[in-house]
Each structure stands twice: as structure tokens, then as C-alpha cells.
Amino acid sequence: MTRRVVTVVPEMPVGAVVAAMSESGLRALPVVDGNGLPLGVVSEADLVGPERWVRARGRHAVEVMGSPVRAVHADEPVSFAAGVLARTGLRRLFVTDWDGRLVGVVSRRDLRRARRSAEVRESFGAVTLPGLPVRVP
């Protein structure tokens, strides 16, 4: 899960959203209100293509964002988030706290990394000798 989330506000001009995407290297940014509650998401797909870009020019994030958002609670197991992503075909899910505030984003890439990391730990655990320290990259 990514905890340092780049967000935008509803009234942000689309040009500024595109600049934030470019600077961060991200393909989608959550739109949050003043309390940190996720309202929607502006993705590259919402803006790519001449027709979409013409419609988006001069507009604000709230006018081009996808909504509603799919979110999981921070206390949910990773397997739950993986299941939601698999069933819905989404690339990412917002992670919220008990008050519904955005605390992170979990993506398919995050889940692949977590799985590989678990497989590495499992492999190293199977070949280590008791009492010897193990460093896992």
C-alpha cells in the first residue's frame, strides 16, 4: 500500500491535475474533500485522446473525475483487497480509516510485490539453519 498519496481537490483545474500526474509519475489521482474523504479519481484515461482533452480543458477535477470510488478499510486483510481488485477489474483501491478518510492506495502492483516478498521469505525460511540470522532483501 502506498501511504504517501498525491491527491487533488475538486476545484483544481484539469491542467493542474495533469501537471501533478506528470510530476508524480502517477496515472491516476484521488480527488478528496477538505476532510480527506475520497470523492472520486481522475485518471489518465479520463483525459487521454483529443475529444476527451477538449471536453476537459477549462474544467475542474470534480467535473472529469470518476465516481463513486471503491475503497477498503485499512484493517481489511490483503486477501480481501486482492479479491475486490480481481472481481472488479480495477487497477487500484483507496484505503480508508474508520472515519472514511483516505490513508492510502493499494494497487495490483503493490499486491504483486507483496506476494513476491512473501514467496522470498518463505523460500529463505525453508533453507535457513536455526540460530543463524537471515537478511531478506
DSSP file (Angstrom, degrees, kcal/mol; ACC not computed):
  #  RESIDUE AA STRUCTURE BP1 BP2  ACC     N-H-->O    O-->H-N    N-H-->O    O-->H-N    TCO  KAPPA ALPHA  PHI   PSI    X-CA   Y-CA   Z-CA
    1    1 A M              0   0    0      0, 0.0     2,-0.6     0, 0.0   105,-0.2   0.000 360.0 360.0 360.0 138.5    0.0    0.0    0.0
    2    2 A T  B     +A  105   0A   0    103,-3.1   103,-2.0     1,-0.2     3,-0.1  -0.839 360.0 179.0 -91.9 120.4    1.2    3.5   -0.8
    3    3 A R        +     0   0    0     -2,-0.6     2,-1.5   101,-0.2    -1,-0.2   0.756  68.5  71.9 -93.6 -28.1    0.7    5.7    2.2
    4    4 A R  S    S-     0   0    0    101,-0.1     2,-0.4     2,-0.0    -1,-0.2  -0.676  75.2-176.9 -90.1  87.0    2.1    8.9    0.7
    5    5 A V        -     0   0    0     -2,-1.5     2,-0.6    -3,-0.1    24,-0.1  -0.714  25.0-139.4 -94.9 131.0   -0.8    9.6   -1.6
    6    6 A V        -     0   0    0     -2,-0.4     2,-0.3    18,-0.0    -2,-0.0  -0.790  34.3-179.8 -84.0 122.1   -0.8   12.5   -4.0
    7    7 A T        -     0   0    0     -2,-0.6     2,-0.3    22,-0.2    24,-0.2  -0.795  18.9-151.6-122.1 164.2   -4.3   14.0   -4.0
    8    8 A V  B     -d   31   0B   0     22,-2.5    24,-2.5    -2,-0.3     9,-0.0  -0.901  18.7-121.7-128.7 161.8   -6.1   16.8   -5.7
    9    9 A V    >   -     0   0    0     -2,-0.3     3,-2.0    22,-0.2    52,-0.3  -0.703  28.7-109.7-102.8 157.3   -9.1   18.9   -4.6
   10   10 A P  T 3  S+     0   0    0      0, 0.0    52,-2.3     0, 0.0    53,-0.3   0.829 115.6  51.3 -55.7 -36.5  -12.4   19.1   -6.5
   11   11 A E  T 3  S+     0   0    0     50,-0.2     3,-0.0    49,-0.2     0, 0.0   0.390  79.8 121.3 -86.4   5.6  -11.8   22.7   -7.6
   12   12 A M  S <  S-     0   0    0     -3,-2.0    49,-2.5     1,-0.1    50,-0.1  -0.516  70.5-113.5 -69.9 130.2   -8.3   22.1   -9.1
   13   13 A P  B >>  -G   60   0C   0      0, 0.0     4,-1.8     0, 0.0     3,-0.8  -0.330  21.4-119.8 -61.3 145.2   -8.2   23.0  -12.8
   14   14 A V  H 3> S+     0   0    0     45,-2.4     4,-2.7    42,-0.3     5,-0.2   0.859 113.4  59.9 -56.4 -37.8   -7.6   20.0  -15.0
   15   15 A G  H 3> S+     0   0    0     44,-0.3     4,-1.9     1,-0.2    -1,-0.3   0.887 106.1  47.3 -58.1 -39.0   -4.3   21.5  -16.3
   16   16 A A  H <> S+     0   0    0     -3,-0.8     4,-2.3     2,-0.2    -1,-0.2   0.842 109.6  53.8 -70.7 -33.8   -3.0   21.5  -12.7
   17   17 A V  H  X S+     0   0    0     -4,-1.8     4,-2.4     2,-0.2    -2,-0.2   0.930 108.6  49.0 -63.8 -45.2   -4.2   17.9  -12.3
   18   18 A V  H  X S+     0   0    0     -4,-2.7     4,-2.5     1,-0.2    -2,-0.2   0.907 110.7  50.8 -60.8 -42.4   -2.3   16.9  -15.4
   19   19 A A  H  X S+     0   0    0     -4,-1.9     4,-2.8     1,-0.2    -1,-0.2   0.904 109.6  50.3 -62.1 -41.6    0.8   18.7  -14.1
   20   20 A A  H  X S+     0   0    0     -4,-2.3     4,-2.1     2,-0.2     6,-0.3   0.890 110.9  49.4 -64.5 -39.3    0.5   16.8  -10.7
   21   21 A M  H  X>S+     0   0    0     -4,-2.4     4,-1.8     2,-0.2     5,-1.0   0.932 112.7  47.5 -62.8 -45.5    0.2   13.5  -12.6
   22   22 A S  H  <5S+     0   0    0     -4,-2.5    -2,-0.2     1,-0.2    -1,-0.2   0.923 113.7  46.4 -62.8 -46.4    3.3   14.3  -14.7
   23   23 A E  H  <5S+     0   0    0     -4,-2.8    -1,-0.2     1,-0.2    -2,-0.2   0.868 118.9  40.8 -65.2 -37.4    5.4   15.4  -11.7
   24   24 A S  H  <5S-     0   0    0     -4,-2.1    -1,-0.2    -5,-0.2    -2,-0.2   0.672 101.0-130.0 -86.5 -17.6    4.4   12.4   -9.6
   25   25 A G  T  <5 +     0   0    0     -4,-1.8     2,-0.3     1,-0.3    -3,-0.2   0.666  62.3 136.8  75.4  15.5    4.6    9.8  -12.4
   26   26 A L      < -     0   0    0     -5,-1.0    -1,-0.3    -6,-0.3    -2,-0.1  -0.664  52.0-150.9 -98.3 152.8    1.2    8.6  -11.5
   27   27 A R  S    S+     0   0    0     -2,-0.3    17,-2.9     1,-0.2     2,-0.3   0.507  82.2  28.5 -98.2  -7.3   -1.6    7.7  -13.9
   28   28 A A  E     - E   0  43B   0     15,-0.3    15,-0.2    16,-0.1    -1,-0.2  -0.987  62.7-161.9-153.8 143.4   -4.5    8.5  -11.5
   29   29 A L  E     - E   0  42B   0     13,-2.6    13,-2.7    -2,-0.3   -22,-0.2  -0.992  22.5-122.7-130.1 133.6   -5.0   10.8   -8.6
   30   30 A P  E     - E   0  41B   0      0, 0.0   -22,-2.5     0, 0.0     2,-0.6  -0.464  18.3-139.0 -70.9 144.1   -7.7   10.7   -5.9
   31   31 A V  E     -dE   8  40B   0      9,-2.9     8,-3.5   -24,-0.2     9,-1.4  -0.928  28.8-177.7-102.0 122.4   -9.9   13.7   -5.5
   32   32 A V  E     - E   0  38B   0    -24,-2.5     2,-0.1    -2,-0.6    69,-0.0  -0.880  20.7-127.8-123.0 153.4  -10.5   14.4   -1.8
   33   33 A D    >   -     0   0    0      4,-2.1     3,-2.0    -2,-0.3    -1,-0.0  -0.223  47.7 -81.4 -85.8-175.6  -12.6   17.0    0.0
   34   34 A G  T 3  S+     0   0    0      1,-0.3    -1,-0.1     2,-0.1   -25,-0.0   0.659 130.6  52.6 -63.3 -17.1  -11.3   19.3    2.8
   35   35 A N  T 3  S-     0   0    0      2,-0.1    -1,-0.3     0, 0.0    66,-0.0   0.358 120.4-105.1 -98.6   3.7  -11.7   16.5    5.4
   36   36 A G  S <  S+     0   0    0     -3,-2.0    66,-3.0     1,-0.3    -2,-0.1   0.622  70.7 147.4  83.2  12.8   -9.7   14.0    3.3
   37   37 A L        -     0   0    0     64,-0.2    -4,-2.1     1,-0.1    -1,-0.3  -0.700  52.3-117.3 -83.6 129.9  -12.7   12.0    2.2
   38   38 A P  E     +E   32   0B   0      0, 0.0    -6,-0.3     0, 0.0    31,-0.2  -0.488  36.7 171.0 -70.4 129.5  -12.3   10.5   -1.3
   39   39 A L  E     -     0   0B   0     -8,-3.5     2,-0.3     1,-0.4    -7,-0.2   0.699  59.8 -44.4-105.7 -30.4  -14.9   11.8   -3.7
   40   40 A G  E     -E   31   0B   0     -9,-1.4    -9,-2.9    27,-0.1    -1,-0.4  -0.943  53.6-102.6-177.4-168.8  -13.5   10.4   -7.0
   41   41 A V  E     -EF  30  66B   0     25,-1.8    25,-3.4    -2,-0.3     2,-0.6  -0.996  12.0-149.6-144.8 137.0  -10.5    9.8   -9.1
   42   42 A V  E     -E   29   0B   0    -13,-2.7   -13,-2.6    -2,-0.4     2,-0.3  -0.944  27.8-174.7-105.0 120.2   -9.1   11.5  -12.1
   43   43 A S  E >>  -E   28   0B   0     -2,-0.6     3,-1.2   -15,-0.2     4,-0.6  -0.732  40.9-110.7-113.7 162.8   -7.2    9.0  -14.3
   44   44 A E  H >> S+     0   0    0    -17,-2.9     4,-2.1    -2,-0.3     3,-1.6   0.879 118.6  61.3 -53.6 -39.3   -5.1    9.3  -17.4
   45   45 A A  H 34 S+     0   0    0      1,-0.3    -1,-0.3   -18,-0.3   -17,-0.1   0.787  96.9  58.9 -62.3 -27.6   -8.0    7.5  -19.2
   46   46 A D  H <4 S+     0   0    0     -3,-1.2    -1,-0.3     1,-0.2    -2,-0.2   0.703 118.8  29.2 -71.3 -18.3  -10.3   10.4  -18.3
   47   47 A L  H << S+     0   0    0     -3,-1.6    -2,-0.2    -4,-0.6    -1,-0.2   0.589  92.2 104.5-119.5 -16.5   -8.1   12.8  -20.2
   48   48 A V     <  +     0   0    0     -4,-2.1     4,-0.3    -5,-0.1     3,-0.1  -0.449  62.5  45.7 -77.7 142.9   -6.3   11.0  -23.0
   49   49 A G  S  > S-     0   0    0     -2,-0.2     4,-2.7     3,-0.1     5,-0.2   0.149  89.0 -94.5 101.9 141.9   -7.4   11.5  -26.5
   50   50 A P  H  > S+     0   0    0      0, 0.0     4,-2.4     0, 0.0     5,-0.2   0.876 121.4  49.2 -56.6 -42.9   -8.3   14.7  -28.4
   51   51 A E  H  > S+     0   0    0      2,-0.2     4,-2.0     1,-0.2     5,-0.1   0.928 114.1  44.7 -65.8 -44.5  -12.0   14.5  -27.7
   52   52 A R  H  > S+     0   0    0     -4,-0.3     4,-2.0     1,-0.2    -1,-0.2   0.908 113.0  51.2 -65.5 -41.3  -11.6   13.9  -24.0
   53   53 A W  H  X S+     0   0    0     -4,-2.7     4,-2.1     2,-0.2    -2,-0.2   0.912 108.9  50.7 -64.5 -41.2   -8.9   16.6  -23.7
   54   54 A V  H  < S+     0   0    0     -4,-2.4    -1,-0.2    -5,-0.2    -2,-0.2   0.920 112.4  47.2 -61.6 -43.1  -11.1   19.2  -25.5
   55   55 A R  H  < S+     0   0    0     -4,-2.0    -1,-0.2     1,-0.2    -2,-0.2   0.836 114.7  47.6 -65.6 -32.0  -14.0   18.4  -23.1
   56   56 A A  H >< S+     0   0    0     -4,-2.0     3,-2.2    -5,-0.1   -42,-0.3   0.758  84.6 108.0 -83.2 -26.0  -11.7   18.6  -20.1
   57   57 A R  T 3< S+     0   0    0     -4,-2.1     3,-0.1     1,-0.3    -3,-0.0  -0.253  89.5  11.8 -57.2 135.1  -10.0   21.9  -21.0
   58   58 A G  T 3  S+     0   0    0      1,-0.3    -1,-0.3     0, 0.0     2,-0.1   0.508 108.5 110.9  77.2   3.6  -11.1   24.7  -18.7
   59   59 A R    <   -     0   0    0     -3,-2.2   -45,-2.4     1,-0.0   -44,-0.3  -0.420  63.1-117.8-102.6-179.8  -12.8   22.3  -16.3
   60   60 A H  B >>  -G   13   0C   0    -47,-0.3     3,-1.7    -2,-0.1     4,-0.8  -0.761  30.7-101.5-117.8 163.7  -12.0   21.2  -12.8
   61   61 A A  H >> S+     0   0    0    -49,-2.5     4,-1.7   -52,-0.3     3,-1.2   0.873 119.3  58.1 -51.4 -43.6  -11.2   17.9  -11.3
   62   62 A V  H 34 S+     0   0    0    -52,-2.3    -1,-0.3     1,-0.3   -51,-0.1   0.761 103.4  54.4 -61.5 -24.7  -14.8   17.4  -10.0
   63   63 A E  H <4 S+     0   0    0     -3,-1.7    -1,-0.3   -53,-0.3    -2,-0.2   0.667 118.9  30.1 -84.7 -17.3  -16.1   17.7  -13.5
   64   64 A V  H << S+     0   0    0     -3,-1.2    -2,-0.2    -4,-0.8    -1,-0.2   0.478  92.8 113.3-118.4  -6.1  -14.0   15.0  -15.0
   65   65 A M     <  -     0   0    0     -4,-1.7     2,-0.4    -5,-0.2   -23,-0.2  -0.272  66.1-119.5 -71.2 153.7  -13.4   12.6  -12.1
   66   66 A G  B     -F   41   0B   0    -25,-3.4   -25,-1.8     2,-0.0    -1,-0.1  -0.745  42.6-136.3 -87.2 140.6  -14.8    9.1  -12.0
   67   67 A S        +     0   0    0     -2,-0.4     2,-0.2   -27,-0.2   -27,-0.1  -0.981  63.6  37.9-155.9 150.4  -17.1    8.4   -9.1
   68   68 A P  S    S-     0   0    0      0, 0.0     2,-0.3     0, 0.0   -28,-0.1   0.571  75.5-140.4 -77.6 169.6  -18.1    6.7   -6.9
   69   69 A V        -     0   0    0    -31,-0.2     2,-0.5    -2,-0.2    24,-0.1  -0.647   5.0-129.4 -95.8 153.4  -14.8    5.3   -5.6
   70   70 A R        +     0   0    0     -2,-0.3    24,-2.1    22,-0.2     2,-0.3  -0.889  36.3 173.3 -99.1 131.3  -14.1    1.8   -4.4
   71   71 A A  E     -b   94   0A   0     -2,-0.5     2,-0.3    22,-0.2    24,-0.2  -0.959  22.3-156.1-137.9 154.5  -12.4    1.7   -1.1
   72   72 A V  E     -b   95   0A   0     22,-2.6    24,-2.4    -2,-0.3     2,-0.2  -0.920  32.4-105.5-123.2 154.7  -11.4   -0.9    1.5
   73   73 A H  E >   -b   96   0A   0     -2,-0.3     3,-2.0    22,-0.2    24,-0.2  -0.542  27.0-119.8 -80.0 146.8  -10.8   -0.3    5.2
   74   74 A A  T 3  S+     0   0    0     22,-2.5    -1,-0.1     1,-0.3    23,-0.1   0.738 112.2  56.9 -58.9 -24.4   -7.2   -0.2    6.4
   75   75 A D  T 3  S+     0   0    0      2,-0.0    -1,-0.3     0, 0.0    22,-0.1   0.525  81.4 109.1 -86.9  -5.1   -7.9   -3.1    8.8
   76   76 A E  S <  S-     0   0    0     -3,-2.0    -4,-0.0     1,-0.1     5,-0.0  -0.416  78.5-104.6 -68.8 145.8   -9.1   -5.4    6.0
   77   77 A P    >>  -     0   0    0      0, 0.0     4,-1.5     0, 0.0     3,-0.9  -0.329  25.4-114.9 -67.4 154.8   -6.7   -8.3    5.1
   78   78 A V  H 3> S+     0   0    0      1,-0.3     4,-2.7     2,-0.2     5,-0.2   0.862 116.0  62.1 -56.8 -37.2   -4.7   -8.0    2.0
   79   79 A S  H 3> S+     0   0    0      1,-0.2     4,-2.1     2,-0.2    -1,-0.3   0.841 100.2  53.8 -61.4 -32.6   -6.6  -11.0    0.6
   80   80 A F  H <> S+     0   0    0     -3,-0.9     4,-2.2     2,-0.2    -1,-0.2   0.946 110.0  45.8 -65.9 -47.9   -9.8   -9.0    0.8
   81   81 A A  H  X S+     0   0    0     -4,-1.5     4,-2.5     1,-0.2    -2,-0.2   0.906 111.9  52.6 -60.8 -41.7   -8.3   -6.1   -1.3
   82   82 A A  H  X S+     0   0    0     -4,-2.7     4,-2.4     1,-0.2    -1,-0.2   0.901 109.0  50.2 -61.5 -40.6   -6.9   -8.6   -3.8
   83   83 A G  H  X S+     0   0    0     -4,-2.1     4,-2.7     2,-0.2     5,-0.2   0.901 109.7  49.8 -64.3 -41.8  -10.3  -10.2   -4.2
   84   84 A V  H  X S+     0   0    0     -4,-2.2     4,-2.4     2,-0.2     6,-0.4   0.932 112.2  47.9 -63.1 -45.2  -12.0   -6.9   -4.8
   85   85 A L  H  X S+     0   0    0     -4,-2.5     4,-2.0     1,-0.2     5,-0.3   0.913 113.8  47.5 -61.8 -42.1   -9.4   -6.0   -7.4
   86   86 A A  H  < S+     0   0    0     -4,-2.4    -2,-0.2    -5,-0.2    -1,-0.2   0.921 115.2  44.4 -65.9 -44.0   -9.8   -9.3   -9.1
   87   87 A R  H  < S+     0   0    0     -4,-2.7    -2,-0.2     1,-0.2    -1,-0.2   0.870 121.9  36.5 -69.3 -37.0  -13.6   -9.2   -9.1
   88   88 A T  H  < S-     0   0    0     -4,-2.4    -1,-0.2    -5,-0.2    -2,-0.2   0.706  95.5-131.7 -92.3 -20.7  -13.9   -5.6  -10.3
   89   89 A G     <  +     0   0    0     -4,-2.0    -3,-0.1    -5,-0.3    -4,-0.1   0.559  54.6 149.7  78.0   6.9  -11.0   -5.4  -12.7
   90   90 A L        -     0   0    0     -6,-0.4    -1,-0.2    -5,-0.3     3,-0.1  -0.313  46.8-144.0 -69.2 157.6   -9.9   -2.2  -11.1
   91   91 A R  S    S+     0   0    0      1,-0.2    17,-1.9    -3,-0.1     2,-0.3   0.681  78.8  14.6 -93.0 -22.2   -6.2   -1.3  -11.0
   92   92 A R  E     - C   0 107A   0     15,-0.2     2,-0.4    16,-0.1    15,-0.2  -0.987  58.9-153.2-151.8 156.7   -6.3    0.4   -7.6
   93   93 A L  E     - C   0 106A   0     13,-2.7    13,-2.6    -2,-0.3     2,-0.2  -0.984  23.3-123.0-129.7 143.5   -8.4    0.7   -4.4
   94   94 A F  E     -bC  71 105A   0    -24,-2.1   -22,-2.6    -2,-0.4     2,-0.5  -0.603  21.4-144.4 -79.7 148.5   -8.5    3.5   -1.9
   95   95 A V  E     -bC  72 104A   0      9,-3.0     8,-3.3    -2,-0.2     9,-1.4  -0.971  21.5-172.1-116.1 127.6   -7.7    2.6    1.6
   96   96 A T  E     -bC  73 102A   0    -24,-2.4   -22,-2.5    -2,-0.5     6,-0.2  -0.803  18.4-128.3-121.1 159.3   -9.7    4.5    4.3
   97   97 A D    >   -     0   0    0      4,-2.0     3,-1.9    -2,-0.3    -1,-0.1  -0.243  50.7 -80.4 -89.6-173.0   -9.6    4.8    8.1
   98   98 A W  T 3  S+     0   0    0      1,-0.3    -1,-0.0     2,-0.1   -25,-0.0   0.759 131.7  53.7 -63.6 -24.1  -12.7    4.4   10.3
   99   99 A D  T 3  S-     0   0    0      2,-0.1    -1,-0.3     1,-0.0     3,-0.1   0.406 119.9-108.1 -90.0   2.8  -13.8    8.0    9.6
  100  100 A G  S <  S+     0   0    0     -3,-1.9     2,-0.2     1,-0.3    -2,-0.1   0.523  70.4 146.2  85.0   5.6  -13.7    7.3    5.8
  101  101 A R        -     0   0    0    -64,-0.2    -4,-2.0     1,-0.1     2,-0.3  -0.518  57.2-105.2 -78.2 144.3  -10.6    9.5    5.3
  102  102 A L  E     + C   0  96A   0    -66,-3.0    -6,-0.2    -6,-0.2    -1,-0.1  -0.521  46.0 162.4 -68.9 124.5   -8.1    8.4    2.7
  103  103 A V  E     -     0   0A   0     -8,-3.3     2,-0.3     1,-0.3    -7,-0.2   0.457  61.7 -25.0-119.8  -8.3   -5.0    6.9    4.2
  104  104 A G  E     - C   0  95A   0     -9,-1.4    -9,-3.0  -100,-0.1     2,-0.4  -0.988  51.8-114.2 178.3 178.0   -3.5    5.1    1.2
  105  105 A V  E     -AC   2  94A   0   -103,-2.0  -103,-3.1    -2,-0.3     2,-0.5  -0.999  18.5-159.1-135.9 133.6   -3.9    3.4   -2.1
  106  106 A V  E     - C   0  93A   0    -13,-2.6   -13,-2.7    -2,-0.4     2,-0.2  -0.962  16.3-174.1-114.9 131.1   -3.4   -0.3   -2.9
  107  107 A S  E  >  - C   0  92A   0     -2,-0.5     4,-1.9   -15,-0.2   -15,-0.2  -0.696  41.7-105.4-117.7 169.0   -2.7   -1.3   -6.4
  108  108 A R  H  > S+     0   0    0    -17,-1.9     4,-2.3    -2,-0.2     5,-0.2   0.890 122.9  55.8 -58.2 -38.7   -2.3   -4.5   -8.3
  109  109 A R  H  > S+     0   0    0    -18,-0.3     4,-2.5     1,-0.2    -1,-0.2   0.909 104.2  52.7 -62.0 -42.4    1.4   -3.8   -8.4
  110  110 A D  H  > S+     0   0    0      1,-0.2     4,-2.4     2,-0.2    -1,-0.2   0.912 110.2  48.5 -57.8 -43.2    1.5   -3.5   -4.6
  111  111 A L  H  X S+     0   0    0     -4,-1.9     4,-2.2     2,-0.2    -1,-0.2   0.879 109.5  51.3 -68.3 -37.7   -0.1   -6.9   -4.3
  112  112 A R  H  X S+     0   0    0     -4,-2.3     4,-2.5     2,-0.2    -1,-0.2   0.926 111.6  48.1 -63.5 -43.1    2.3   -8.5   -6.8
  113  113 A R  H  X S+     0   0    0     -4,-2.5     4,-2.6     1,-0.2    -2,-0.2   0.917 111.0  50.4 -62.4 -43.3    5.2   -7.1   -4.8
  114  114 A A  H  X S+     0   0    0     -4,-2.4     4,-2.3     1,-0.2    -1,-0.2   0.894 110.7  49.7 -62.4 -39.9    3.8   -8.3   -1.5
  115  115 A R  H  X S+     0   0    0     -4,-2.2     4,-2.3     2,-0.2    -1,-0.2   0.933 111.8  47.2 -65.3 -45.6    3.3  -11.8   -3.0
  116  116 A R  H  X S+     0   0    0     -4,-2.5     4,-2.4     1,-0.2    -2,-0.2   0.909 111.6  51.6 -62.0 -41.1    6.9  -11.9   -4.3
  117  117 A S  H  X S+     0   0    0     -4,-2.6     4,-2.5     1,-0.2    -1,-0.2   0.909 110.3  48.3 -62.0 -42.8    8.2  -10.7   -1.0
  118  118 A A  H  X S+     0   0    0     -4,-2.3     4,-2.5     1,-0.2    -1,-0.2   0.889 110.6  51.6 -64.8 -39.1    6.2  -13.4    0.9
  119  119 A E  H  X S+     0   0    0     -4,-2.3     4,-2.5     2,-0.2    -2,-0.2   0.896 110.0  49.4 -65.0 -39.5    7.5  -16.1   -1.6
  120  120 A V  H  X S+     0   0    0     -4,-2.4     4,-2.8     2,-0.2     5,-0.3   0.937 112.0  47.6 -64.5 -46.6   11.1  -14.9   -0.9
  121  121 A R  H  X S+     0   0    0     -4,-2.5     4,-2.5     1,-0.2    -2,-0.2   0.911 112.6  49.8 -60.7 -41.3   10.6  -15.0    2.8
  122  122 A E  H  X S+     0   0    0     -4,-2.5     4,-1.4     2,-0.2    -1,-0.2   0.916 111.9  47.7 -63.8 -43.2    9.1  -18.5    2.5
  123  123 A S  H  X S+     0   0    0     -4,-2.5     4,-0.7     1,-0.2     3,-0.3   0.931 114.4  45.3 -64.4 -46.4   11.9  -19.8    0.4
  124  124 A F  H >X S+     0   0    0     -4,-2.8     3,-0.9     1,-0.2     4,-0.8   0.884 109.4  56.3 -65.7 -37.5   14.6  -18.4    2.7
  125  125 A G  H 3< S+     0   0    0     -4,-2.5     3,-0.4    -5,-0.3    -1,-0.2   0.830 103.0  56.1 -62.7 -31.3   12.8  -19.7    5.7
  126  126 A A  H 3< S+     0   0    0     -4,-1.4    -1,-0.2    -3,-0.3    -2,-0.2   0.715 114.3  37.2 -74.8 -20.8   12.9  -23.2    4.2
  127  127 A V  H << S+     0   0    0     -3,-0.9    -1,-0.2    -4,-0.7    -2,-0.2   0.373  91.6 106.6-114.5   5.1   16.6  -23.3    3.8
  128  128 A T     <  -     0   0    0     -4,-0.8     6,-0.1    -3,-0.4     3,-0.0  -0.489  63.7-128.2 -85.2 156.2   17.9  -21.4    6.9
  129  129 A L    >   -     0   0    0     -2,-0.2     3,-1.9     4,-0.1    -2,-0.1  -0.808  35.0 -95.9-100.0 143.1   19.5  -23.1    9.8
  130  130 A P  T 3  S+     0   0    0      0, 0.0    -1,-0.1     0, 0.0     0, 0.0  -0.277 108.4  19.7 -57.2 138.1   18.3  -22.4   13.4
  131  131 A G  T 3  S+     0   0    0      1,-0.2    -3,-0.0    -3,-0.0     0, 0.0   0.271  95.9 112.1  88.5 -12.2   20.2  -19.7   15.2
  132  132 A L    <   -     0   0    0     -3,-1.9    -1,-0.2     1,-0.0     2,-0.0  -0.817  69.4-119.7 -97.9 132.9   21.7  -18.1   12.0
  133  133 A P        -     0   0    0      0, 0.0     2,-0.4     0, 0.0    -4,-0.1  -0.343  24.2-152.3 -68.8 150.1   20.5  -14.7   11.1
  134  134 A V        -     0   0    0     -6,-0.1     2,-0.6     2,-0.0    -9,-0.0  -0.985   4.8-157.5-125.2 131.4   18.8  -14.2    7.8
  135  135 A R        -     0   0    0     -2,-0.4     0, 0.0     2,-0.0     0, 0.0  -0.944   8.6-165.3-107.8 121.2   18.7  -11.0    5.7
  136  136 A V              0   0    0     -2,-0.6   -15,-0.0     1,-0.1    -2,-0.0  -0.920 360.0 360.0-105.5 125.7   15.9  -10.7    3.3
  137  137 A P              0   0    0      0, 0.0    -1,-0.1     0, 0.0   -20,-0.0   0.523 360.0 360.0 -61.5 360.0   16.3   -8.0    0.7
